[in-house]
């Protein structure tokens, strides 16, 4: 989803009453547990949690004992992803935090955790500074405990690691420890980075490069997390590859990959792949509200990687990009191919004897078909880069010809329609006019609407004269 769409979603969610926000969070959490609508649920949950956390920070008193884990993990917030979302470098599963917290209280640093809980409970309501100091101590203790378990030495630690949680939690444990150990550098980077990066040209690249020049964030383990913070501020996240190209002083993928910043390309490809998966899900479920924004983001990202990087077709990155394009193309082409059939089922001028008494056209089906026609129109703007040029242009041309011809024929049929099927014919005409509005614009649709009224009026006058 594009940055603009996410901002609109956040504004809408922020206007909801707290009770509605809580209800939505519970419903989407259940949907994730059931494995339903994971892409949508993940996105909405992420925005809801940001809103709730901001509200609590603005209005609530300092966190009490039951929020000690939140104090510990607040530095991780920019890197957390919801359950079900594919994980890339520079990210941590939110679901791993609870097992890690339980391990800290049970095995990692039980005495210190108990001590911090007692100290937090005794703090007065206006002790924000003390709470922050406590959070820093807590993060330092947790980082030391995690390093003691995951660092070198100490013999076989497999059994101790297994007590933390399953392999996915153990994988995240290493990342959590690494981020906590450089929490001050993360805070410094957060202050230095621009709030928004609507464009990512040379001045912005220079500014971000300077902000990233913190030695502890330049390690192979921490650089992806630092780059993740940059990506979150970008209107076009794929442009993170420009940082890698600048560092390599070349657009050749071999030279780019040889630098530590080559991971930025891997991140951009992963994010495009996830966006393609969201697009597939939206199309499958008939959710076309965000298709235009997602298509534009995918089109720009694919074109950007193809034009700004010299990728080889047989390289790992080249194959990934080819796979993403094919994935998008297959999802779009399958849906595009289905549109003419759905339109014909609605507008087909069946003989009157085949129309049962009381037959009607479902208005929901008409709107769905109109949304699909608009979807084909949108695809035309991005067809070439997404490898759907031929099917899109052919389908759109066929739809224009068929709808124009069918509308004229249906309007004429109103003049001689038997009263038993008149309502059905009028509904067909209204559906055709709706499709004309999408394909040819409001002026043409208004013209056909007047023609339909004249046809119906002329037929009624003819009946009265008879």
C-alpha positions, 0 to 999 in steps of 0.5 A: 500500500502506498504512503498516501493510502496508509495515511488515509487509513490512519486518519480514519482509524484515529477518528474512531472511538477508543471502544471501536478501535479496541474492538477492531484490534480484537477482531483482526487479531482473531483473523490473524490467528485463523489465518484469514486476511493476513495482509489486511489484518497485519496492515490495519493492526499495525496502524491501530497499535501506532494510534493507541500507543500515541494516544496513551503516550499523549494522555495516559500517566507513565506506564505501571508494572504491567507495562514493564515489557513495553518499556523494554521493547519500545526501542524495537517498535520500528522493526516489528511485523505482525504474525503471518507477514513474511520476515526480511532482514531488519525486522522482528516478529512481534509475536516473539516478544512475549516468549522473550519477556517470559524467558527474561523473567524466568531464566534470563534476569529474574532478580533484576526484572523483579527489582524493576517491577517493584521500582516502577510500582513505587514511582509517582504519577509524574515521574516520566524522567525516572521511568525513562531512566528505568527503561534504559537500565532494563534494556541494558540488563536484557541486552546483557542477558541475551548476549550471555545466552547467544554470545560465544563461549559457554559450551553447548547452549541448545537446551538453554536456547530451547527454553526461550521458544521455538526456532523463530523466537530464537532467531528473533532473540539474536536480533532483539539483543543486537538492537537493545545493545545499540539502543542509544545509536538507534535513538540518535539515528531516529533524531537525525533522519528526516521525518519524511523523504518524499523525494530521494535525490542526491541532497537527501541521499547525502543527508541520510548517509551522514545520519547513518555514519554511526559505527555500531550501526554499520555492522552486517547485523545492524545495518538492515535495521538502520536501513529499515528506519530510513525505508519507513520515512520514504514515500517510495521505499524502493528508492532505498537502492539509490543509497546502495548505488551511491555507496558503490559508485556504480549501478553494476549489481556485482559492485553494489552487492559487494558493499554492505549496502547491497542489502538495501536491494534485497530489502527492496525486492522483498518489500515489492514481493510482499506488495505483490502478494497484497495485490493478489489477495485484494484482487482475489477478494474483490477489494479494488479500493487500493489497487490503483495505489498498489499498482503504481507502487509496484510499477514504479518499484519494478521500473526503478530497479530495472532502470537504475540497477544493471541487473543480469537475468541469471543473477539472484536479484535478476531472477527475483525481479523476474519472478515478481513481474511474472507473479504480478502479470499472472494475477492481473492477467487472470482477472483481466481475462474474466472481465468481458465475460462478467459484463456480457452476462449482465448485458446479453440481450436474451430473447424475451421468452428466456426472461422469467417473470420478476427477473432482476439484475443484482445491483451489487453485481453491476457495481462489481463489474464496473469496478473490474472495468475500472481495474482494467482501465487502471492496468492500462497505465502500468501495462508495459512495465508489468508485462500485461500490455497486450491483454490489457489493451485488447480487453479494454478495446473489446469492452469499449466496442461491446458496451457501446454496441450493447447499450445502443441495442438495449436502448432500442429494445425499450421501444418494443419491450413487452411490459412483462420484461420491461423492468428487466430491460430497464435494469440492463440499460441502467447497467450499460449506462453505468459501464459507459460512465466508466469507459467513456465518461460522464458526458457519454453516459448522460447522452445514453441516459437521455436516449433511454428516457426518450425511448421509454417515453416514445414507447409509452406514447405509442401504447396510449395512441394505440 
